Amino acid sequence: MITTTAPGKIILLGEHAVVYGQPALAVPLGALQTQCMVDFLPENGENTADSVLIEAPDIGLSTRLGLLLRDQPTHPLAAVIQATFRALGVSAPRPMRIHVTSSIPVASGLGSGAAVSVAMIRGIAEAYQHHLDNEQVNELAYEIEKLHHGTPSGVDNTVITHNRPVYFVREQPIQTLHARHPFTVVIADTGVAALTRESVGDVRKLWQADPARWEAVFEQVGELVRAARDIIESGETASLGPIMDTNHALLQEMTVSSPALDHLVVAAKKAGAEGAKLSGGGRGGNMIALVNPKKAEKVAAALKKAGATHVMISQVG
Ligand code: MEV
C-alpha cells in the first residue's frame, strides 16, 4: 500500500493579479492535508478503467473509474487519474484501489483541488514504481487546474507540489520565500463556499472591458508583493500589516471580496491584527490576518465571535 500526502496552501499576497503576470506570495499549510492511499488488487483478467476503484468518502464517492467516466466525464478525480495514467504510459490499468481523504475544506481558497491532484498523481506514480520529479508532478497538477479553473496562474499547484513558501511569478522558475523571522497569522473561514473559477472569470471580464485600468491595479498589487518579499526576507514583518490592508482594498476594487469577508477583516483589525485581507479566489472562503503572537488568541476569538466557521493560528517561516 502506497500512502502520499499533500498540504493545503494560503496566499499571503497577490491573488488575482498573479493571473496577469504579477508576483504572489504563498505558503503551504501543513496542518491541513490530503492523503491518498493506493493499492493494487488481485488481477482479474480485466485491465480496463473499470478495474480502478475510486473511494473519496469526504465527497460521498465510491465508484469505478469506467463508471465515473461514463456518468461524469469531466469529474476532477477521473481527470487526475487519466492524466496520470497518460503520463506514465499506462493504457491498460491493473486492478487498483485509490482512496482519497482530505482535511482541507473545499472551495475555501486553501488549495483543496490542487492538493487532491498532487497527492493522487504521486500515489498512482509510486504504485507503478515510477519516479516523477516535482516539475513533472507540478505540470500534471497544473493541467488539471486548467481544466477546472479556466485560466489559473499555477500558484496553487506550485506551492503545494514544492511544499515550501514561494515568491511565484507565472511561467517563471519557482523562487523560495525565505522568512528571516517567523511570523504569526490567523486564518478564518467565512463558511461560504466560492468557486475560484467564477471570481477569476469575473476579474477577466473587468480586465477585458478596460485593460489599462485593471493592469494599473494589478501593477499596484505587484508593487505591494515585491515590497512584502523584501520585508519578510529582512525580518521587518511589522510593516507587513498595512501592505495586507492595501492589498485587500485592491481586491475589493476587483469585486472579489464579499460582505462576510469584509466583516471578518474588520473584526480582526478591531481585535488588534496588524493587517488583514481575503486570501485566494475570494467571494467567500478564507481571510488571513497578521498578528503579534501575543494577540493571536484574542484575534482568533474575535473572528469566531464574528461568525467564522473555522479559525486556525499558523506560523510562517
Ligand atoms: C487562487 O488560489 C489564486 C488566484 O489568484 C487564482 C490563480 O492564481 O490561479 C485567485
Residues whose N, C-alpha, C, O or C-beta is under 5 A from the ligand:
A	BS01	MEV	E15 H16 V18 V19 G109 T151 P152 S153 G154 V155 D156 T196 G280 G281
